[in-house]
Amino acid sequence: MVKTLQNKGLKVLVLLTVVSIFNCKQEVKQDVVQEDLEPTGYYVEPYRSQYHFTPEEKWMNDPNGLVYNDGVYHLFYQYYPDSTVWGPMHWGHAVSEDMMEWKHKPIALFPDEHGLIFSGSAVMDHNNTSGFGTEDKTAMVAIFTYHDMAGEQAGTKDFQTQGIAYSLDNGDSWTKYEGNPVIDNTGIKDFRDPKVFWNDKAEVWTMLLVAGDHLQIWNSPNLKEWKKVSEFGKDQGAHGGVWECPDLFPLQIEGTDEIKWVLLISINPGAPNGGSGTQYFIGDFDGTTFTTNQVEHKWVDLGRDNYAGVTYNDAPNDERVFIGWMSNWDYARDTPTEKWRSAMTVPRLLTLRKLGDEVTLFNYPLESFEKHVALAYPESVIEILPTRKRILPLKYGNQSKTKFTLSVPNAQMYFRNKNGDSLSIDIDRDKKIVTLDRRKSGKVDFSEKFTPGVQQMKIPNIPEGPIEIVMLLDHSSLELFINGGQYVMTNQIFPNEFFRALTIVNNSEEKLKIEDFTEHKVERVWD
């Protein structure tokens, strides 16, 4: 059962914290009440996320079947119930009314004679095109990839096919379609991850399938019989690895009447900072074909730990809500957790905005996240002279949201704890780059690929003047949002203890003045 914790079982520890402004003679002292946020009871293992979705136990990866129905958000996901490392894939299942407080449900889909159950999507067949529904029950239809492990081990290339299943009780129980597979494989090694949606332009169901290094688009009148209608991407986009987990949807450019279509494609390997990542394209869709004149490679998130993200079908108000797997295939199997492995990002609202002549995809925490932001600890006005720094105590540590406006072009921030762990973020608007360094952030030696170097994110279109900085810090992750989600970095971290201070360094030639610095406590959502 998932509930909101109201300061339950928390011990309060009063510390005398000295806040110093280094490299000058001035010293400021203040009494700060810090909370020992180590909870007791359920979901309290080391590094267990307190406000991100994680499975109760064992292995999890890609989000699957994101669909909204009857007031409930469904999250299906790649799941292996027998180990904390990847194995024969099932679909796990959880439900929520706000995508923050989740209730675990029984496993939805199990492997069968056709193979393992790889990634896919789910739709509500409101018009009963499939015939699975009844007069009073709408069918929820899952579309997924079958993976024949024996075929793969035998060296064949046609070991992935597409299957469907349906539920008449809002996802609680499932029946596999007796005519599976609905799409056979004609010799493509990586042929998977169907994303299906209702296509108003052609009045059919449309399926996106990745086929190695490109996208295929298929249409169907009934979710059972499919015809390929186009392809995209053989000569466009990043191609450092296999394409995976496609998604396609329309968005209105904010402040205009113009509609553009956004295509998401995950790729592994080949992301800018190594390993796996998710690129996006902005273009047009005529009902059968997606086109774009985009040349530059664009990425949803420039951190190392946001992969395979897709959006909800049938979300209220036609909002496009995104959830990603908060990990990277470079080291996903090796992260230092024991009972469970992997988390999802916080749910994010995707929007399009025009900056000059360029249309950009923004992603930012969903409004429902704010309902779990409980307490606020604001600082008085912070003033930092050029080349000086200020150390700010953190009251809520690794269960917090920190928000402020950065007025100067260049500044560095780093989290620290008494153990000497540190996590550094350097924003340089002169050079138009953000650098994140987690090499000394705590446990880092579990994989040589976890911290081979610092991460960099180009910010070519960052505006002049003040920009908003939001940092979501959970027990084992940091999500950084710059300028309302124009630029985003998501990273796993494994500090040896909570971060207890944030240092801000003014690397500009003008005084840094912050009038709105606030550290918020984010409520734990597991009980």
Long-range contacts (C-beta under 8 A, 24 or more apart in sequence): 1-103, 1-527, 2-96, 2-101, 2-102, 2-103, 2-525, 2-526, 2-527, 3-101, 3-525, 3-527, 4-101, 4-372, 4-523, 4-524, 4-525, 4-527, 5-39, 5-523, 5-524, 5-525, 5-526, 5-527, 6-523, 8-39, 8-527, 9-39, 9-40, 9-41, 10-35, 10-36, 10-37, 10-39, 11-35, 11-36, 12-36, 15-393, 17-393, 19-390, 19-391, 19-392, 19-393, 20-391, 21-384, 21-388, 21-389, 21-390, 21-391, 22-388, 22-389, 22-391, 23-387, 23-388, 23-389, 24-385, 24-388, 32-393, 32-395, 33-395, 34-393, 34-394, 34-395, 34-397, 34-500, 35-395, 35-396, 35-397, 35-521, 37-396, 37-397, 37-398, 37-399, 37-498, 39-524, 41-527, 42-526, 42-527, 43-524, 43-526, 43-527, 45-337, 45-338, 45-339, 45-340, 46-336, 46-337, 46-338, 47-336, 47-337, 47-475, 47-476, 47-494, 48-337, 48-340, 48-475, 48-476, 49-343, 49-474, 49-475, 49-476, 49-477, 50-399, 50-474, 50-475, 50-522, 50-524, 50-525, 50-526, 51-100, 51-346, 51-372, 51-399, 51-474, 51-522, 51-523, 51-524, 51-525, 52-326, 52-343, 52-344, 52-345, 52-346, 52-474, 52-477, 53-94, 53-102, 53-323, 53-343, 53-344, 54-340, 54-342, 54-343, 54-344, 55-79, 55-92, 55-104, 55-340, 55-342, 56-104, 56-340, 57-84, 57-339, 57-340, 58-82, 58-83, 58-84, 58-340, 58-341, 59-83, 59-84, 59-85, 59-86, 59-87, 59-340, 59-341, 59-342, 60-92, 60-325, 60-340, 60-341, 60-342, 61-86, 61-308, 61-325, 61-327, 61-332, 61-342, 62-119, 62-193, 62-245, 62-307, 62-308, 62-325, 63-308, 63-309, 63-310, 63-323, 63-324, 63-325, 63-344, 64-91, 64-119, 64-120, 64-121, 64-122, 64-144, 64-310, 65-91, 65-108, 65-120, 65-121, 65-122, 65-142, 65-144, 66-121, 66-122, 66-310, 66-311, 66-312, 66-313, 66-321, 66-323, 67-121, 67-122, 67-123, 67-124, 67-140, 67-312, 67-313, 67-314, 68-312, 68-313, 68-314, 68-315, 68-316, 69-124, 69-138, 69-140, 69-170, 69-171, 69-314, 70-170, 71-97, 72-96, 72-97, 72-170, 73-97, 73-98, 73-99, 73-312, 73-315, 74-122, 74-140, 74-171, 75-99, 75-102, 75-323, 75-344, 76-108, 76-109, 76-122, 76-142, 77-325, 77-344, 78-118, 78-119, 79-107, 81-107, 84-337, 84-338, 84-339, 84-340, 84-341, 85-333, 85-341, 86-332, 86-333, 88-116, 88-149, 89-116, 89-117, 89-118, 89-147, 90-117, 91-117, 91-142, 91-144, 93-171, 95-171, 98-368, 98-371, 99-321, 99-323, 99-347, 99-366, 99-368, 100-346, 100-347, 100-368, 100-369, 100-371, 100-372, 100-525, 101-525, 102-525, 105-171, 105-172, 106-172, 108-142, 108-167, 108-171, 108-174, 109-142, 109-144, 109-165, 109-174, 112-176, 114-146, 114-148, 114-161, 114-163, 114-180, 114-181, 115-146, 115-147, 115-148, 115-149, 115-151, 115-159, 115-160, 115-161, 116-146, 116-147, 116-148, 116-149, 117-144, 117-145, 117-146, 117-147, 118-144, 118-145, 118-146, 118-147, 118-160, 118-192, 118-193, 119-144, 119-145, 119-192, 119-193, 119-244, 119-245, 119-308, 120-144, 120-145, 120-162, 120-193, 120-194, 120-195, 120-196, 121-194, 121-195, 121-196, 121-197, 121-310, 121-313, 122-171, 122-313, 123-196, 123-197, 123-198, 123-205, 123-223, 123-313, 123-314, 124-313, 124-314, 125-166, 125-223, 129-205, 129-221, 129-222, 129-223, 130-164, 130-166, 130-222, 130-223, 130-224, 131-222, 132-166, 132-168, 132-175, 133-168, 134-168, 137-168, 137-169, 139-166, 139-167, 139-168, 140-166, 140-167, 140-168, 140-170, 140-171, 141-165, 141-166, 141-196, 141-223, 142-166, 142-167, 142-174, 143-194, 143-196, 143-207, 143-223, 144-194, 145-191, 145-192, 145-193, 145-194, 146-180, 146-181, 147-192, 157-185, 157-187, 157-188, 157-189, 158-184, 158-185, 158-186, 158-187, 158-188, 158-191, 159-185, 160-185, 160-188, 160-189, 160-190, 160-191, 160-192, 161-185, 161-191, 162-194, 162-207, 162-209, 162-226, 164-223, 164-224, 177-224, 179-224, 182-223, 182-224, 182-225, 182-226, 183-207, 183-209, 183-218, 183-226, 188-212, 190-242, 190-243, 190-244, 192-244, 193-244, 193-245, 193-246, 195-245, 195-246, 195-247, 195-248, 195-310, 196-223, 197-248, 197-249, 197-313, 199-287, 201-285, 201-286, 201-287, 202-287, 202-288, 206-248, 206-287, 208-246, 208-247, 208-248, 209-246, 210-242, 210-243, 210-244, 210-245, 210-246, 210-265, 211-243, 212-242, 212-243, 213-239, 213-242, 213-243, 214-243, 215-243, 215-246, 215-263, 215-265, 215-290, 217-288, 217-289, 217-290, 219-288, 229-288, 229-289, 230-288, 230-289, 230-290, 232-263, 232-289, 232-290, 232-291, 233-265, 236-281, 236-292, 236-294, 237-265, 237-267, 237-279, 237-281, 237-297, 238-267, 238-270, 238-279, 238-297, 239-267, 239-270, 240-267, 240-269, 240-270, 240-271, 241-267, 241-268, 241-269, 241-270, 241-276, 242-267, 242-268, 243-267, 244-268, 244-308, 245-278, 245-308, 245-309, 245-310, 247-310, 247-311, 248-285, 248-290, 249-311, 249-320, 250-285, 251-320, 251-350, 251-351, 251-352, 252-352, 253-352, 253-353, 253-354, 253-359, 254-351, 254-352, 254-353, 254-354, 255-353, 255-354, 256-354, 260-284, 260-352, 260-359, 261-285, 261-290, 262-320, 262-350, 262-352, 262-361, 263-290, 263-292, 264-300, 264-309, 264-310, 264-311, 266-307, 266-308, 266-309, 268-307, 268-329, 269-329, 269-330, 271-299, 271-304, 271-328, 272-297, 272-299, 272-302, 272-456, 272-457, 273-302, 273-303, 273-304, 273-455, 273-456, 273-457, 274-304, 274-328, 274-330, 274-449, 274-452, 275-304, 275-328, 275-329, 275-330, 275-331, 275-449, 276-307, 276-308, 276-328, 276-329, 276-330, 277-301, 277-302, 277-304, 277-306, 277-307, 278-306, 278-307, 278-308, 278-309, 278-324, 280-361, 282-352, 282-359, 282-361, 298-360, 298-361, 300-324, 300-361, 300-363, 300-488, 301-363, 301-488, 301-489, 301-490, 302-434, 302-455, 302-456, 302-457, 302-458, 302-487, 302-488, 302-489, 303-436, 303-455, 303-457, 303-479, 303-480, 303-488, 303-489, 303-490, 303-491, 304-328, 304-330, 304-455, 304-490, 304-491, 304-492, 305-477, 305-490, 305-491, 305-492, 306-345, 306-488, 306-490, 309-345, 311-350, 319-349, 320-349, 320-350, 320-351, 321-347, 321-348, 321-349, 321-350, 321-366, 322-347, 322-348, 322-349, 322-350, 322-363, 323-347, 323-348, 324-490, 326-477, 326-490, 326-492, 327-492, 328-492, 330-447, 330-449, 330-450, 331-446, 331-447, 331-449, 331-450, 334-446, 334-447, 334-450, 335-446, 335-447, 335-492, 335-494, 336-443, 336-446, 336-494, 337-476, 343-474, 343-476, 343-477, 345-479, 345-490, 346-472, 346-479, 348-485, 351-485, 353-486, 355-461, 355-463, 355-486, 356-461, 358-461, 360-461, 360-486, 362-484, 362-485, 362-486, 363-485, 363-488, 364-481, 364-484, 364-485, 365-470, 365-472, 365-479, 365-481, 372-522, 372-523, 372-525, 373-401, 373-520, 373-521, 373-522, 373-523, 374-520, 374-521, 374-522, 374-523, 375-520, 375-521, 376-518, 376-519, 376-520, 376-521, 377-518, 377-519, 377-520, 377-521, 378-516, 378-517, 378-518, 378-519, 379-514, 379-517, 379-518, 379-519, 381-513, 381-514, 381-515, 382-504, 382-512, 382-513, 382-514, 382-515, 382-517, 383-511, 383-512, 383-513, 383-514, 384-504, 384-505, 384-506, 384-511, 384-512, 384-513, 384-514, 385-506, 385-511, 385-512, 386-506, 386-508, 386-509, 386-510, 386-511, 387-506, 387-507, 388-505, 388-506, 389-503, 389-504, 389-505, 389-506, 390-503, 390-504, 391-501, 391-502, 391-503, 392-501, 392-502, 392-503, 392-504, 392-517, 392-519, 393-500, 393-501, 394-498, 394-499, 394-500, 394-501, 394-502, 394-519, 395-519, 395-521, 396-519, 396-520, 396-521, 396-522, 397-473, 397-498, 397-499, 397-500, 398-473, 398-474, 398-475, 398-476, 398-495, 398-498, 398-499, 399-473, 399-474, 399-475, 399-521, 399-522, 399-524, 400-472, 400-473, 400-519, 400-520, 400-521, 400-522, 401-470, 401-471, 401-472, 401-473, 401-519, 401-520, 401-522, 402-469, 402-470, 402-471, 402-473, 402-502, 402-517, 402-518, 402-519, 402-520, 403-468, 403-469, 403-470, 403-471, 403-516, 403-517, 403-518, 403-520, 404-468, 404-469, 404-514, 404-516, 404-517, 404-518, 405-466, 405-467, 405-468, 405-469, 405-514, 405-515, 405-516, 406-466, 406-467, 406-468, 406-469, 406-512, 406-514, 407-465, 407-466, 407-512, 407-513, 407-514, 408-506, 408-507, 408-508, 408-510, 408-511, 408-512, 409-508, 410-506, 410-507, 410-508, 411-504, 411-505, 411-506, 411-507, 411-508, 411-512, 412-504, 412-505, 412-507, 413-469, 413-502, 413-503, 413-504, 413-505, 414-502, 414-503, 414-505, 415-473, 415-478, 415-499, 415-501, 415-502, 416-499, 416-500, 416-501, 416-502, 416-503, 417-495, 417-496, 417-497, 417-498, 417-499, 417-500, 417-501, 418-497, 418-500, 419-495, 419-496, 419-497, 421-495, 421-496, 421-497, 421-499, 423-478, 423-493, 423-495, 423-499, 425-480, 426-507, 427-459, 427-469, 427-482, 428-507, 429-459, 429-462, 429-464, 432-458, 432-459, 432-460, 432-462, 433-457, 433-458, 433-459, 434-459, 434-482, 434-487, 434-489, 436-480, 436-489, 436-491, 438-491, 438-493, 441-493, 441-494, 441-495, 442-493, 442-494, 442-495, 442-496, 443-494, 443-495, 443-496, 444-494, 446-494, 455-489, 455-491, 457-487, 457-489, 459-486, 459-487, 461-486, 462-486, 462-487, 472-522, 473-499, 474-522
